[in-house]
Amino acid sequence: MVSVLIIDDEEKLRALLKRIISLESYKVFDSPTIHQARQILETQTIDIVLCDVKLPGGSGVDFTKEIKSKHPYTEVILLTAYGNIPDGVQAIKNGAFDYIVKGNDNDKIIPLLSRASEKIALQQKVTRLEKQLAKQYRFDEIIGSSVALKNAIQLAEKVAPTDTAVLLTGETGTGKEVFASAIHYNSNRSRQTFVALNCSAFSKELLESELFGHKAGAFTGATKDKKGLIEEAKGGTLFLDEIGELPLDLQPKLLRLLENGTYIRVGDTKELKADVRLIAATNRSLEKDIASGHFRDDVYYRIAVFRIELPPLRERVKDIPLLAKHFLGIYSSKTNKNILSISDDVIEVLKQNEWKGNIRELKNIIERAVILEDNNILTMKSLPFELQNKGGEQTGTSGMNLATVEKIHIQKVLNFSNGNKAKAARLLNIGLATLYRKIEEYHLK
């Protein structure tokens, strides 16, 4: 229930407003003075303050500023016996939601309360979403316990509260954007925008426009002014993924931004100020790009003030079961399946894979396997064929026992025959009934 505090020294008017507002299902408090109102605001959760401009002990216009400084999410509507434009202007500057005249505008009070309530509900929703994001991007939500990962997390935790530029390096799929988001949402800029741009996704002309914005008429098709992502990220964080793909002739413009916080839109001459924190990422060796003349060393030294290397998945073998089970939970829920665990032989195969695509590759394989799996445990038959083959190549009793070899061979023949059981039985030189028994025994398809 939305709560309203009425502050007015006219007792009859206060009682009338209290009755009218209570009938609209608001929880109502009232006070004849600013002093008493302060006590109510300190002891009760007040959503909306309906306040007279002239009160014993002070001005409602000045009190509005005090309320907004201590209770920023409380909305204030000011009431005055006489309309006064300077007071109205100052009230809005002090953070008032609106300013209305008593008597003439009584019919506006309930609609105003309704609009203020909608704004409060929206603010509460935004706050909840911000809290969810903050929780989602906490560093302890990054899955893994390997030493290499923990070292990277510790570095990220230390640099997050600063405005220092960060360079995230590592192979494709190692989670660079996850780290960039975590750094942002654990920084002093967390309530502002996080904007991500992949430098390899655009041509030079489009990339320049996307990043810096452009003026109308700057090029064919530029019919109106366009904000760039630098402006969109005002007060927040700009994440430039694949920074090594940034064209050489755009790098001086980025350097200008990093050195003095200014930039110029495409087709403009006016210098604009920017307040953004830069996080960059690359899977390339920028040192080699500098040596070959494809990347400027002065830009490199500005973006690599604090460098964090993210380890490839093959160096985090102990994290693979944790990640696999995490993705299993996500995709089981998305597909409305009740797959509760992963078989030991699948875990063993996953741990032995090279993972050239790192976490992204593992995520995709688990998603596909969940779609294919019909049991409540993820089994070998749902893995891609190349991983099933690796299961047969494992050393030790889990991979080389006769049952495992037979299971893999039967699955290969079934795949070759496109599921035609009669054809598969002929190729295996066994009876059809035997094949069906083997299919059921090994949970094959």
C-alpha positions, 0 to 999 in steps of 0.5 A: 500500500502506498503511504502519503504524508499530509503536512498542513497547519490548517486542521480542517483541510488536513482532515478533509484531505486525509479522508479523501485520500484514505478512500482511495486505499492510500495509507495516510499520515498527517502533520501540522508542522515540519518538525513533526513531519521530520519525525514521521519521515524518520520512523515511517516509510513514506512514499508521497508527501503532500506539503503546504508551501507556508508552514510553521517552522519553515517553507515547504519549498525548502523542506522539499530539498531536505526530503529529497536529500534524505529520502530520494525515492519519496515524491513531494507534491506542494500545495499553495494558497496562492500561485507563485511562479518563482516558488513553483520553479524553485520547488521543481528545482528542489525535486518536487513532483508537482506544485498545485494551488489549493481549492482550485486544483483539489480535483487534481490531487488524486490523479497526481497521487496516482501518477506519483505512485506509478513513478514510485512503482517504476523506481522500485522495479528498476531498483529490484532489477539493479539488485538482480543484476548486481547479484548476477554479476557478483564476482562470487557468481563466476563459476570455478575454483581453479587457481588461474581463475581465482587469480583473475577474479582477485585482480578484477575485484581490486580494480573494479572500484577504480576508474582505471582502464582495464584490458582483458586478454584470453582466447575466444570464449573464456568469459571476457564480457562476463568479467567486464560486466562484473567489473562494471557492476562492482564499481562506483558506476554500477547504477549507470549504463554498461555499453558493449561494442564488438569492434570486429562487427562493423566496417570502419565507417559504421564503427566510427559512427557507432562509437563517436556518433555523427551529425546530420549530413555527415555522409549519405543516409545520415539524415539526423544527428546520432548519439554514439555509444560513448555518449550513451555510456555517459557516467558508466562503462564502455566495453570494447570487445575485440579491440585489436580489430579497431582500424588504425586510423580510428585509434587516434580518436580513441587515444584522444578520448582516453587522454583528455576525455574528449571526442568529436562526432563524425562530420562535426567540429565541436569537441564533446566531453565524455565521462566513461570508463573503458574496458577493452578485450582481445584474443589477439597478441596486441604486442605482435600487432604493434610490431607489425604496425597494426596497432598503436603502442600509445593506445595500447599503453592507455588501454592496458593500464591494468591487464587481466589474463583469463585462462583457457578452459583446458587449464581449468579442468577441475572447473569443467564439471561445475560449469557443465552442471551449471549449464545443465540446470539452465537448459533443463529449466529452459526446455522444461526437462527434469535432467538432474545430473550428468553421468560419470563417463560424460564428465570424464569425456568433457574433462579430456576435451581440448575446448578450443572454443572454451566456455562458449563451446562447453555451453553449446554442447550442454544445450544441444545434449539437453535437447537430445536427452530423454532420460533424467541423467545426461548420457554419452548418446546425447553428446556430439559424435566426435566426443562419443568417439573420444569416450571410446579412446579413453585409457583406463577401465572406464573407457576401454571396457567391452561394454563401452566399446560395444555401446559406441560401435552400435551407436556409430552403426545406428548413426550410419543407418540413420536410425534404420534398425533392420539395416543396422542389425544386418551391418552388425551381423546380429538379430533385430531382437538382439539389437533392440535389447542392446539399444534398451540396455545402453539407452541408445536411440 
